Each structure stands twice: as C-alpha cells, then as structure tokens.
Amino acid sequence: MSPSLRSLSLVALLPAALLCVSLLAPACSKSDSKPAEAAKPLNAEKPKPADIPAPDDVAAPPADATKTASGLAYKILTPGTGADHPAAEDRVEVDYTGWTTDGKMFDSSVTRGHTAKFKLTQVIPGWTEGVQLMTTGEKVRFWIPSELAYNNKPGKPAGMLVFDVDLKSIQAAPKPIPAPDDVAAAPKDAKKTKSGLAYKVLTAGTGKVHPKATDTVEVDYTGWTLDGKMFDSSVVRGKPASFALNQVIPGWTEGVQLMVEGEKTRFWIPAAQAYGETPARPGAPSGNLTFDVELHAIKAP
C-alpha cells in the first residue's frame, strides 16, 4: 500500500550499522599437557574502521566554493564522466562521508564498505538540492547549513555539516501518467453522492458483488492533484495495491464499495474526504484529489 494512502514515513539519510554477536567456544587439546588456551571467538566482530580524516576546509567553505540561493555551498573535487543530472524523484547510488565543522566524522558509507541507495526526495534538503547538481562519476564536497540538514534536531548531528559525495549511478524515476482532461472538476455526466464524492465509470466491471468496508481489495490506481500533478500510482510502480477499505481515506472507503471486480472508475474526492486542505501527514497531497481506480479482486477479511 502506498504511503500516500496510508501512513507516510520519513527515510533517514544515515542508516545505522548492524552489530553481530558471536559465542566463545573453549578449546581443549588432549595431546598437550599445558593448559588449553581459549579459542578466538567464531565470527569475531571486526575492529571498527578508523575514521576518515576531515578535510582542511571542514570548518567553512573556501573562497572558490560555489554557493546557491539556499545557502548550500559546494566544490567539485573530481569531475564527472556522465552528462545527466538526477531529478528529485530519481534514485541514486553514492559513496559519502560526513563531518561536523569541528572535524568529527559522524557517518561514512566508505568505512562501512558498501554504497548507499536512496530517492532524492527522502533525504535532508541539502542532499536533495546538492546531488541534483552532480553527474555520474563526480565527487563533490558540500557545506550544508543547519536549516538544510537536521536543523539541530535532538539525536542528529548539529550545525553545518560537510559531506564528500561520490555519485556512482542514477536510476531514473518512471514517467508520470498524464492527468485526464477533466482532472480539475467532475463533468456533468458524473454521479455524486451525499458526501460530495463524484465518480464516473470508465470501464464496466465483470463482477456482481460490491466490497464491504471490512473487505480487503486489490486495485491499480493513479492519483492527481487538481493542477494535474500525479502524486502516486501503483501503475507506475508496476504492482497492484492491497488494503482493507476501512484503513484508507474516506473517499476511497466509500467509493470503492460502489465498484465491482473488473471495473475502472474515476473519482473526484473532496478535500474533507481525502487528506484535508492542510494535511497532518507529512508529504500527503492537499485539497481535492482525482483518482482512477481499477478493482481487480475482493478478498474477505
């Protein structure tokens, strides 16, 4: 189920390392009269890699660094080999190391020995902006002001942060599905319920049973805001969504119960039946929303 229909979550930039615990196995030699020495732990935990030293200019961007309107400063350390820049919706693979301005390293994919992969909309704003300036093969040093980093949140590295980032690859996001011509408002031939939900059947269904609010359904769907911007789509992801109808926005709970299997319907959902004009959930779309929904299957609870 997509985050835009249920709970939305934030993805942290800096993953925690996993620790491995091993058991000690005592050794005993029958042929040796000397006391047996304890064997080394099986799968012994490797020593923690040494921190990567901070660069000389960690405390502040040098005079030859470029600065953006947001306050982000950067300097190219190694030119890239690619020609394309990632977009905010793209996924990237990077190696990186981060320091506070006093030179303390607080995270590094380099010392962990594996690259990091993430969507650029799922990280701190300074990364979202900065990595979009890069090309594949490029290594860049960023000086990210606090307000574009963690803004002094408890438990996070505070103040301005400095990162060396090496962009390994770009995975382009799927192209959005164009909005229908009537995305902004329901046409005259659409039906309307007492709640204000409007709908129009696009493809007649093959089933005869309507799901209940307590049923689980499998659907494909695409959602747009009234200005025609697609904000979510199981079609683009290439995987239908399954969920209980009483666990989604009210417009879906009501609307999908009007459908039968095989049916494709367009819904115009008022803000009060969606996430509201000012959504409480971070990242949720605001205002009236339009969805195309195709009901594949109804599953009893």
N, C-alpha and C positions, 0 to 999 in steps of 0.2 A: 504494500500500500504506500502510495506516495506521501512524503511529508506534507505536501500542501493540502491533503485531505484529512490527515490525522495529525499526529504530533510532529512538530518540527524540531529538529535538533541541530546544534552547532557542532562543527567538526574542528577539533583542536589542531593547531598547526604542529605542535611539538609532541609526537607520540612518546609514551613512557616506555622505558626498556623493560623487558621481561626478565625476571631472575629465575635461575634454575638451582634447585637444592638437591644435593646428592647424599647418599648414605655412605658412611665409613664402614669398610669391611676389614676386620683384623686378619692379619696373615700369620701363618704358623708353619715353621719348617721342621720336619721330623728328623732330617739328617744333620741339622746344625744344633750343637749344644748351647749356642749362645741364645739369649732371649730374642724372640722374634720381634721384628720391628713392625709397627703398624703400617699397613698398606696405604698408599695415597688414595684419596677419595676417587671413586669411579665417577666419570663425567665431572671432574672437578671444575668449579667455576673459574673461568679465565680471569686474569687480572684486568682491572678496569684500564682501558687505553688512556694514555696520557692526553691531557687537554691540548688542543691546538693553540699555539701562542696567538695572542691578539695582534693585529697589525699595528704599526706605529701610529697610524692616524685614527685609532679607535675612538678617541675622545671627542673628535669633531671632524666634520667633512673638510677636506683640504680645499684650497682656493681653486683648483682645477676640476672640482666635482660639479656636476650639473644639478640644478635644483628645480623641482617642479612647483606649480602653483600651490599644491597642497602642503609643501614643506619637505617632501621627500627629496633626499639628496642621493646621488649615485655616481659611480665612476666605473667605466669598463676596464676590467683587468686583463681579459683575454677576448679578442674579437670572435664573433660567432661564425659558424660555417653555413648556417641556414639563412633563408631570406624572409621567412614568415614569422610574424609575431603572434603569440597566443591571444585569444579573446578571453573575456572574463568567464564565459561558460565552458571553456576548454579545460581538459585535464592536462597536467604537466608532470614530468618526472625530473627531479632535481637532486643535486647534492648540495648541502648547505652547512654552514657553521654560524652560530650566533654568539655575540658577546655583549655584555653591558659596557658602558663607556669607561668603567674602571678597569677593563681588560679581562673580566672574568667570563670564561666560556660557560654558557648555560645549556647549550644543546648543539648536536652535530650529527648529521647522518653519516658523515665521513668516518667518525670514530666508531659508529655502530656497524659500519661495513655494508650498509645497503641504502639505496636511494629512497627518497620519499616521493609518493604519488598522491595528487590531490586535485580537486577542482578549484580554480582560482577564486570562485565566489565563497569558498569555505574556509578561508584563512584570514589573517589580520589585514586590514585595509592597505597597509604599506606593501604587503606582498601582492595583493590583488592588483594594485596600480603598478608596482615596480616590475613584476615578472612579465607583464604585458609589453614592457619596453624592450624585452630581450628577444634574441633569436637563438635557435638551437646551436649548441656548442659555445655559447657566450658565457663568460664568467664576469659577474658584476658585484661590486661592493655597494651595499645600501646603508645609509644612515636614516633610520626610521624614527621620526619624532613620536613621543609617547602617545599622542592622540591618534596616531595611525598604527600603533602597536597594541599594547594591552591597557593603556590609559591608567596605569598604576593600580590595576585590579589585584586584590589580595591573592597571594599564591603564584602570581605571574612575575616575570622579570620586569622591573620598573624602569621608568625613564626612557630616554632614547636608546634604541637598540641598533646594533651594527651586525649586518649579515653579509657573508660572502656566499653567493648563489651561483651554481653552475647548472645551466639549463640543458638537460640531456635530450628530452624529446617532448613533443606536443601531440596530444590526442584531441583532434578537433571534435567539438560537440556536434551532435546531429542537428541538421537544419530544422528550424521550427515549422510547424504546419500552418499554412496561411489561414487567417481568420475568414469566416464566411462573410458575405456581403451584409447580412443582417445582424452582425455581431453586436451592434450598439443598442438595438431595441428589437423587441419581438414584432414580427409582421402581423398584419391584420388577421391572417388565417391561423395564427397560433391560438391555442386554448389557454385559459387562465384559471387557476384555482383560487379559492378564497384567501389563501395565504399570500397571494401575489405572484406565485410561481407561474411562469409561462412556458409552454412546451409545444413542440411540433414533431410529429413522427416523420422521420426521413426515409426509413426502410421498414416495411411491415414485418412483424415477427412471425415465427413459425410455431411458437408455443401457445398455450392457452391459459397457463397458470401465472398469476402475478406473485412476486415475492412478498413476504411479510417483513415487517420491520426487524424481526428477530432472525431472519434468514441471512445466510452468507451468500453473496453473489460474486460472480466472476465477470468483469467488464473490461472493455477497452474504452478509453476516454481521452479527450483533449479539452483543455480549458483556456479561455482567453479573457482578458480584461476588455472593457468596452472600447478602448482605443485600439483593439486588435492585436495586443501583445500576448503571445502564448506564454503561459506561466507553468504549465505542467501537461504531460502527455504520456500515457502508457504506450501509445502507438509509437512514439519516437524512441522510447526505451526498448521497444520490441518485446514487451512482456505484459500480459494482462494483469489487472489488479484484482485481488480477492479481499473482501472485507464484510463484516456484519453491517447491515443497514442502519442499525441503531448506534453505530460508532463513527458516523461521518457527519458532515454539515447537514442541517435540517432540510435544505433544498434537495440534497441527494436522498435523504431518508424518505421524503415524500415523493419525489419524482420517480425514482427507480421502482417504487411499488406500483406505479402506473404502467410499467412495461411488462412485456413477456419475452421469453427467450427468442433470440434472433432479431429482435427489434433494435433499431437505431433511432435515437431521439435527440433533438436539440432542446436544451433547457436554458431559459433566461432566468437566473436566480437573483432575487433582490438581495441587497447587502445584509438585511436582517436575517435572511435565510442562509447566508454564507458566513463570512468572517467579520462582517460589520464594516463601517466606514473607517474605523481606526482599529485594525486587528490587534488583539492582545498577543497573538502568537508571532514571534519574530519571523519576518520573511513571508508571511501569509499575504495574498493579494487582497486589496481593499475594494469596497464598492460593489456594484452589481457585477455578476460574472456570467459568462456564457459557456456552456459545455455541450459537446457532442458525446453521447454515451451509447455504446453498443452492449447489450446484455447477452453474454454468452451462456451463462448457466446459473441456476438457482440451486443452492445447497441448503438443506435443512440444518438447523443448529445442532 
